[in-house]
């Protein structure tokens, strides 16, 4: 069979296994193993376990379970609720301040936990009921939390950026720094939309002449505001300390991950008295479950990519893309559209590891900075978290607010999908938003 035929068969087999309902890790591993049996030497099967182990034995990948433990410790505490309540207390006088508080809380919690579902759950469990109580429409409240949760895969410590650093062989420190500017940009876009939407709902309520909770004013004294600070200050110290250790050259990414995990466990024990066995077991069991699942997907995805490379599928696909002689920006658009389509069915982890061997060589040849592209790709994959049919954050929100329904949640997230697309365009026009900080710290 020719390379083209093998490649088409490989892709078709992958779709069949994925749509059969088999977990992603086992689907990718099964496809890779079957094609190894058919097209590769028999001795190759003897090295499957060794190959997967060697791929996972990366010092960069070591950071993933540690960052997951850090996020689990924070996520199991009341840190999300306290953070949201503190921001709401300080910003209640700002028009649309409740939406602003939710947006900023999502961004800060995402930076502490590094998990999109954890952010949605932690902030949404308190933010959605409060927004609805204050007269915000259920769909908008759900959409804002779901979109804010996506920042968990862009702001450091992001598991997605860690995997991209491995797949693209790029500096993890640079990638973490490059995600900060775009993360703030998206937070700004979400915040502006939240304020504008609040104005629309406020005017509609005022024009109707009917009593509405959105017309009511909150009142907090300075004593209330100061009382909210001690509940979140320790976690802000954690965030600043971990980032300072990483970017100040004090610790490597893996050391920073370990430091963050230990500090998070200590803070949860001290601030929330979570030091009993009944408090600690859920944190470690949740971390083990999520880490095991994620590392299985990573290992099988890397094996899948390795087989694809051995059969010259990735090289052939990359050569075909280059042979199309597309303009620089048309090439980028086509690749990002492909990522959007893949986001309908696959999580970001699988998309990165499966597509990196194919799309990165043509992009590098076209002159794109792979650090910049990693950030842009992460934003595009963020869209997959809030649009169907996968839309992980949609289902997380539906779980914590089941009375809203999937329809209003999906409609509520669509404006934020558009805002993310606007963010990609802005980053394409002004790449310095992503690149100025890593260039300043590490040199251009």
Buried (B, 14 or more C-beta within 10 A) or exposed (E): EEBEEBBEBBBEBBEEBBEEEBEBBEBBBBBBBBBBEEBBEEEBEEEBEEBBEEBBEBEBBBBBBBBBBBBBBBBBBBBBBBBBBBBBBBBBEEEBBBBBBBBBBBBBBBBBBBBBBBBBBBBBBBBBEBBBEBBBBBBBBBBBBBBBBBBBBBBBBBBBBBBBBBBBEBBBBBBBBBBBBBBBBBBBBBBBBBBEBBEEBBEEBEEEEEEBEBBEEEEBEEEBBEEBEEBBEBBBEBBEBBBEBBBEEEBBBBBBBBBBBBBBBBBBBEBBEBEEEEBBEEBEEBBBEBBEBBBBBBBBBBBBBBBBEBBEBBBBBBEBBBEEEBEEEEBBBBBBEBBBEBBEBBBBBBBBBBBBBBBBBBBEEBEBBBBBBBBBBBBBBBBBBBBEEBBBBBBBBBEBBEEBEBEBBBBBBBBBBEBBBEBBEBBBEEBEBBBBBBBEEEEE
